[in-house]
Amino acid sequence: MIKILKRTSVLFLVGTLSLQACKQEDIIELQPEFALDAVQNPSTIAQVEQVLDGAYANFRAADYYGSGSGTGGGAALMPDVMSDNIYETTQTLANSRAMADWVFLQNTAQINNIYNAMYKVISVANIVLRDVDKFATPANQKRINRIKGQALTIRALAHFDLFKYFANTYERNSTTSLALYYSKTFTVSADEKPSRVSNKAYYDELFADMTAAEPLLSDVDMAINPTSLVTRPRISITALHVLRARVSLYAGLWADAVTAANKGIASAPVLVSNQITFSGMYNGAAAGESIWNVQFDAGQGGPTFLVFFATNNRSYFRPALEVAATTGTTGLIRSNDIRYSAYFTTVGTGLAVTKYRGKGTVSDGNANFLAMKTGELYLIRAEAYGRNNQDALGMNDLNTLRTARIANYVPEVLTGAALQTAVADERRRELIGEGHRFFDLKRTTRTITRGSTCGNIAISPTGKCTLASTAREWAFPIPEAITNANSNMVQSPSWN
């Protein structure tokens, strides 16, 4: 049997592996004419690290952080398309109209694609975790820690991204609400028929992976992301703190969210108040507050194409007027805010979401996706403080962030519900186009009410303007292809 050890071949194979093996004809043959040692039988720790590269490569998939023309962007821009942050324009290709209008079904291709894209990342992380300890020696233990800590965090992150879409509720201790299957082994077999587990069991696994990763990422052989570079393409201990703060916020563990945010802020870059540096986080010119970005190199696409086709200035979706307007004088984000020019550009008759237009001054859509940054940590901590009856501390974080972003900002004093509303608005400002809005509305059980453009067919073809907090569309159905092939993967009751 010919052994192919080239790194590109390794990345190709691990980029095609899918976890949810169900039907025999769907199984990827693991004994092909050409086998890869790094996947089947690695002989060195370097080969295991090549497989880890494959996990990062899968984050670029068009239905994870990448996107295609008018489609994709599952963890990047899709949560904005499905929310009230942006609206569909008359220039749309209608590829994602089922998602934007919440009329998707069990057989909607994008549901299946998002499901598979995220489980592919998990499957590759599981290959790494299967093999990495085989090469542990006292001499290379810190290298093992670095590889294993990243793989554990990647596995937790991808599982959490799935959970946000497919879970009916985010209740931490529910033993009746169904999450998904939490995969901890790499198995491809027609006999494997995994089952969904409860929210509690799923959260337990999430926290176990993150807890195991922390001491590993705290004791590594080299800097995971050298500070001399303007990109942060790998998951560091600070990124793990961001993830733990996020998960704790969704779980309603306010004190834990504060603790994780404190750790993250202590090791994260400082907040940016300079326009050039802030914009540079999105056009590749500066690291700024970047903690982890999904790296898109030349020829690898980018995150923007679901919303804005950069090469011909075509806006499939534009920011809602309640978020920002061409005048810069109305909406949540105004021209005195460094986020305005970093996120938007006037294209044609309205604003376009151009934060991922390209690197430098090039407009080709080949930009990195900023998945984690310091500003998010302040917002997590502000919300968690407020929900834990520590309004003054929460307000201090909110004022600190706003002072960095808005020229001549005058600090406010808010408490209770008013503070939580302000934090929600600030998350909408800070994180538009970064994969949060739909889930923020879901976790706080709010109704989506789209703004003034909705229903105006001269501006937007979007037909649905509200989504009740009790609607079934807050949770994706399990894809029909999965339930047909695996009788143990039960459908959510509201989708039966």
C-alpha positions in Angstrom: 0.0 0.0 0.0 1.4 3.4 -1.0 1.8 5.8 2.0 1.2 9.5 1.2 2.8 11.7 3.7 2.5 15.1 2.0 0.8 17.6 4.3 -1.7 18.8 1.6 -2.9 15.2 1.2 -3.4 14.9 4.9 -5.5 18.1 5.0 -7.5 16.9 2.0 -8.5 13.6 3.7 -9.3 15.0 7.1 -11.3 17.7 5.3 -13.6 15.0 3.9 -14.3 12.9 7.0 -17.8 13.1 8.4 -18.8 11.8 11.8 -22.4 10.9 11.3 -21.8 7.5 9.5 -25.1 5.9 8.9 -25.7 4.2 5.6 -23.1 1.8 4.2 -23.0 3.7 0.8 -22.3 6.9 2.7 -19.4 5.5 4.6 -16.0 6.9 3.6 -13.7 4.0 2.8 -10.9 4.0 5.3 -8.8 1.5 3.3 -8.4 3.3 0.0 -5.8 2.6 -2.6 -3.8 5.4 -1.1 -3.7 5.6 2.7 -2.5 8.4 4.8 -0.3 7.5 7.8 -1.2 10.7 9.6 -4.8 9.7 9.8 -4.6 5.9 10.1 -1.3 5.1 11.7 0.8 8.2 12.5 4.5 7.4 13.1 5.5 10.8 14.4 4.0 13.6 16.5 4.6 15.9 13.5 2.0 13.9 11.6 -0.5 14.3 14.4 0.1 18.0 14.3 -0.6 18.0 10.5 -4.0 16.5 11.3 -4.6 19.3 13.7 -4.0 21.7 10.8 -6.8 19.8 9.1 -9.2 20.8 11.9 -8.4 24.4 11.4 -8.7 24.0 7.6 -12.3 22.7 8.1 -13.3 25.9 10.0 -12.9 27.6 6.6 -15.7 25.4 5.1 -18.4 27.4 3.3 -21.0 26.3 5.9 -18.9 27.0 8.9 -17.0 30.3 9.0 -16.6 30.6 5.2 -19.4 31.3 2.7 -20.3 30.9 -0.9 -22.2 33.3 -3.1 -25.3 34.0 -1.2 -25.0 31.0 1.0 -23.0 29.4 3.9 -21.6 31.3 6.8 -23.1 29.0 9.4 -21.1 30.4 12.4 -20.2 33.7 10.8 -22.9 35.8 9.1 -25.9 33.4 9.0 -26.9 34.3 12.6 -27.3 37.9 11.4 -29.2 36.9 8.3 -31.7 35.0 10.6 -32.0 37.9 13.0 -33.0 41.6 12.8 -29.5 42.9 12.2 -29.6 42.8 8.4 -32.2 42.6 5.7 -32.4 40.9 2.3 -32.1 43.2 -0.7 -33.5 43.0 -4.2 -30.0 42.0 -5.4 -30.2 38.7 -3.5 -29.7 35.4 -5.2 -32.4 33.9 -2.9 -30.0 31.1 -2.0 -30.6 31.7 1.8 -34.1 33.0 1.7 -35.4 29.9 3.4 -33.1 30.7 6.3 -33.8 34.5 6.3 -37.5 33.9 6.3 -37.4 31.0 8.8 -39.2 28.6 6.3 -36.5 26.0 6.4 -37.5 22.3 6.9 -35.8 19.0 7.7 -34.6 18.6 4.2 -33.3 22.1 3.7 -29.8 21.8 2.3 -28.2 24.5 4.5 -29.4 22.8 7.7 -27.7 19.6 6.6 -24.6 21.4 5.4 -24.1 23.3 8.7 -24.6 20.1 10.7 -22.0 18.2 8.6 -19.5 21.1 8.5 -19.4 21.3 12.3 -19.2 17.6 12.9 -16.3 17.3 10.4 -14.3 19.6 12.6 -15.1 17.5 15.6 -14.1 14.3 13.7 -10.7 15.7 12.9 -10.2 16.8 16.5 -11.0 13.3 17.6 -8.4 11.8 15.4 -5.8 14.1 17.0 -7.0 13.1 20.5 -6.9 9.5 19.6 -3.3 9.5 18.6 -1.5 12.4 20.4 -0.6 10.7 23.6 1.1 7.8 21.7 4.1 10.0 21.3 4.3 11.5 24.8 7.7 11.6 26.3 9.2 13.8 29.0 11.1 15.7 26.3 8.1 16.6 24.2 5.3 16.8 26.8 4.9 20.5 26.4 4.4 20.0 22.6 1.8 17.3 23.4 0.1 19.8 25.7 -0.1 22.4 23.0 -1.5 20.0 20.4 -3.9 18.3 22.8 -5.1 21.5 24.4 -6.0 22.9 21.0 -7.8 19.8 19.9 -9.9 19.6 23.1 -10.9 23.3 22.7 -11.7 22.8 19.1 -13.9 19.9 19.9 -15.8 21.9 22.6 -16.1 24.9 20.3 -17.7 23.0 17.4 -20.0 21.1 19.7 -21.1 24.4 21.2 -21.7 25.9 17.8 -24.0 22.9 17.0 -25.7 23.2 20.3 -26.6 26.9 19.7 -28.5 25.9 16.5 -30.1 22.6 17.4 -30.9 22.8 21.1 -34.5 23.7 21.9 -33.4 25.5 25.1 -30.1 26.4 26.6 -31.1 25.4 30.2 -27.9 24.1 31.9 -29.4 21.3 34.1 -32.3 20.1 32.0 -32.4 16.3 31.8 -35.4 16.3 29.4 -34.4 18.9 26.7 -32.4 17.2 24.0 -29.1 18.5 22.7 -27.2 16.5 20.2 -24.7 13.7 20.3 -21.4 14.6 21.9 -18.7 12.8 19.9 -15.5 11.9 21.7 -14.2 9.2 19.4 -13.5 8.9 15.7 -15.5 6.0 14.4 -16.7 5.4 10.8 -19.0 2.4 10.7 -22.5 1.6 9.4 -23.2 0.1 12.8 -22.6 3.4 14.7 -26.0 5.0 15.5 -25.4 7.7 18.0 -28.2 9.2 20.1 -29.0 12.7 21.3 -28.2 13.4 24.9 -29.8 15.8 27.4 -28.7 19.4 27.8 -27.2 18.5 31.2 -25.1 15.6 29.7 -24.0 17.8 26.8 -23.0 20.7 29.0 -21.1 18.3 31.3 -19.0 17.1 28.3 -18.4 20.7 27.1 -17.1 21.8 30.5 -15.1 18.6 30.9 -13.3 19.3 27.6 -12.6 22.9 28.5 -11.4 22.0 32.0 -9.0 19.4 30.6 -7.7 21.9 28.0 -6.8 24.7 30.4 -3.8 23.2 32.2 -2.5 21.9 28.9 -2.7 25.3 27.1 -1.1 26.9 30.2 2.1 24.7 29.8 3.2 24.7 26.2 6.5 24.5 24.4 6.1 27.7 22.3 3.8 30.6 21.8 0.7 29.4 20.0 0.3 32.8 18.2 3.5 34.9 18.2 2.7 38.5 19.1 4.9 39.6 16.2 2.2 38.6 13.7 -1.0 40.5 12.9 -3.0 37.3 12.8 -4.1 34.8 15.6 -4.9 31.7 13.5 -4.7 29.2 16.4 -6.6 28.7 19.6 -4.6 29.8 22.7 -5.3 29.8 26.4 -7.0 33.2 26.0 -9.3 31.8 23.3 -10.3 29.0 25.7 -11.2 31.6 28.3 -13.4 33.3 25.8 -15.1 30.0 24.9 -15.7 29.2 28.6 -17.1 32.7 29.2 -19.5 32.3 26.3 -20.7 28.8 27.4 -21.2 30.0 30.9 -23.2 33.0 29.8 -25.5 30.7 27.8 -25.8 28.3 30.7 -26.7 31.1 33.1 -23.7 30.6 35.2 -23.0 34.2 35.9 -20.2 33.9 38.4 -18.4 31.4 36.2 -18.8 33.7 33.2 -17.2 36.5 35.2 -14.3 34.3 36.3 -13.6 33.1 32.7 -13.9 36.7 31.4 -11.5 37.9 34.1 -9.0 35.3 33.0 -9.5 36.2 29.4 -9.1 40.0 29.9 -6.0 39.5 31.9 -4.2 37.8 29.0 -6.0 39.5 26.0 -4.9 42.5 24.1 -6.1 45.8 25.4 -9.2 47.5 24.0 -8.6 49.5 20.8 -9.7 53.1 20.5 -7.8 53.9 17.3 -9.6 53.8 14.0 -6.7 52.5 11.9 -5.9 49.7 14.4 -9.6 48.8 14.9 -10.3 48.6 11.1 -7.0 46.7 10.8 -8.5 43.8 12.7 -10.8 43.2 9.8 -8.6 44.1 6.8 -5.6 42.2 8.0 -3.4 45.2 8.7 -3.3 45.0 12.5 -3.8 42.5 15.3 -5.6 44.9 17.6 -7.8 43.0 20.0 -7.7 39.8 18.0 -7.7 36.6 20.2 -8.6 34.1 17.5 -9.3 34.6 13.8 -10.2 32.0 11.2 -7.4 32.3 8.7 -8.3 32.6 5.0 -5.2 32.8 2.8 -5.1 33.6 -0.9 -7.4 31.4 -2.9 -9.3 30.1 0.2 -12.3 32.3 -0.1 -13.6 34.3 2.9 -16.6 34.9 5.2 -18.3 37.7 3.3 -20.0 36.2 0.3 -23.3 35.3 2.1 -24.0 39.0 2.6 -21.7 41.0 0.3 -20.1 39.9 -2.9 -16.9 42.0 -2.8 -15.7 41.6 -6.3 -18.7 43.4 -7.8 -20.0 45.4 -4.9 -23.3 43.4 -4.7 -25.1 43.4 -1.4 -27.3 40.4 -0.9 -28.1 41.7 2.6 -27.6 45.2 4.1 -27.5 46.4 7.7 -31.0 47.2 9.1 -31.7 50.9 9.3 -32.1 50.5 13.0 -28.5 49.4 13.2 -26.9 52.0 10.8 -27.7 54.4 8.0 -25.9 56.1 5.2 -26.1 59.4 7.0 -24.2 58.1 10.0 -26.6 60.1 12.2 -29.2 57.5 13.1 -29.3 53.9 14.2 -27.2 52.2 16.9 -23.9 52.6 15.1 -23.1 56.2 14.0 -20.2 57.9 12.3 -18.6 59.1 15.6 -18.1 55.4 16.4 -15.0 53.7 15.1 -17.1 50.6 14.3 -19.0 52.5 11.6 -16.3 52.9 9.0 -14.7 49.5 10.0 -18.0 47.6 9.4 -19.8 49.5 6.7 -19.4 51.3 3.4 -21.9 53.1 1.3 -22.4 51.1 -1.9 -25.1 52.2 -4.3 -28.1 53.5 -2.4 -27.3 52.1 1.0 -24.8 50.7 3.4 -23.1 47.4 2.7 -21.5 45.2 5.4 -17.9 45.4 4.2 -15.9 44.4 7.3 -14.7 41.3 5.4 -14.2 43.0 2.0 -10.6 41.9 1.8 -7.1 42.4 3.1 -5.5 45.8 2.9 -7.3 47.8 0.2 -8.1 44.8 -2.0 -11.8 44.1 -2.5 -11.9 40.3 -3.3 -13.6 38.9 -0.2 -10.4 37.1 1.0 -10.5 38.3 4.6 -10.0 36.6 7.9 -13.0 36.0 10.2 -12.5 37.6 13.6 -14.0 34.9 15.8 -12.9 36.1 19.2 -11.7 39.6 20.4 -11.3 41.5 23.7 -14.4 43.6 23.3 -16.6 40.5 23.6 -15.1 39.6 26.9 -16.1 43.0 28.3 -19.6 42.5 27.1 -19.9 39.0 28.6 -18.6 40.3 31.9 -20.9 43.3 31.8 -24.0 41.1 31.3 -22.9 38.5 33.8 -22.2 41.2 36.5 -25.6 42.7 35.9 -27.5 39.4 36.0 -25.6 38.6 39.2 -26.8 41.9 40.9 -23.5 43.7 40.5 -24.8 46.5 38.3 -22.1 49.0 39.1 -19.4 46.6 37.9 -21.4 45.7 34.8 -21.9 49.4 34.0 -18.2 50.1 34.4 -17.4 47.4 31.8 -20.0 48.8 29.4 -18.7 52.4 29.8 -15.1 51.2 29.3 -16.0 49.6 26.0 -18.1 52.5 24.8 -15.4 55.0 25.7 -12.9 53.0 23.5 -15.4 53.0 20.6 -17.4 56.2 20.6 -15.8 59.7 20.3 -16.7 62.0 23.2 -18.8 59.3 24.9 -20.3 60.4 28.3 -20.5 57.5 30.7 -23.9 56.5 31.9 -25.3 55.0 35.1 -27.9 52.2 34.5 -29.2 49.4 36.6 -31.5 46.4 36.3 -33.5 45.9 33.1 -32.1 49.2 31.6 -28.6 47.9 32.0 -29.4 44.6 30.4 -31.1 46.4 27.5 -28.0 48.6 27.1 -25.7 45.5 27.1 -27.9 43.8 24.5 -27.7 46.9 22.3 -24.0 47.1 22.7 -23.6 43.4 21.7 -25.6 44.3 18.6 -23.2 47.1 17.8 -20.0 45.4 18.6 -20.7 41.9 17.2 -22.7 42.5 14.1 -21.5 40.1 11.4 -19.6 38.0 14.0 -22.0 35.2 14.6 -24.0 36.2 17.7 -27.3 38.1 17.2 -29.7 35.2 16.5 -28.4 33.3 19.5 -28.5 36.3 21.7 -32.2 36.7 20.9 -32.7 33.0 21.4 -31.0 32.7 24.8 -32.9 35.7 26.1 -36.3 34.3 24.7 -37.1 37.5 22.8 -39.3 37.9 19.7 -37.6 39.0 16.5 -39.2 42.1 15.2 -37.6 43.3 12.0 -37.5 47.0 11.2 -38.8 49.4 8.7 -37.4 47.7 5.6 -39.3 44.4 6.2 -42.4 44.1 4.0 -41.3 47.0 1.7 -41.0 45.0 -1.5 -39.3 47.9 -3.3 -36.4 47.5 -0.9 -36.5 43.9 0.3 -38.3 40.7 -0.8 -38.3 39.3 2.8 -41.8 38.1 3.6 -41.6 37.3 7.3 -41.0 40.2 9.8 -41.5 38.6 13.2 -40.5 35.3 14.9 -42.3 34.6 18.2 -40.2 33.5 21.1 -42.1 30.2 21.1 -41.6 29.4 17.4 -40.1 26.1 16.5 -37.7 27.8 14.1 -35.4 28.9 17.0 -34.0 25.4 16.9 -33.0 23.7 13.7 -34.5 20.3 13.0 -32.3 17.3 12.8 -31.5 16.9 9.0 -33.8 14.4 7.3 -30.8 12.5 5.9 -29.6 11.8 9.4 -33.0 10.7 10.9 -33.7 8.5 7.9 -30.4 6.7 8.3 -30.2 6.6 12.1 -33.3 5.6 14.0 -31.6 6.6 17.3 -31.2 10.2 16.2 -34.8 11.3 17.1 -36.3 14.4 15.7 -37.3 17.3 18.0 -41.0 17.0 18.8 -42.0 20.3 17.2 -40.5 19.1 13.9 -42.2 15.7 13.8 
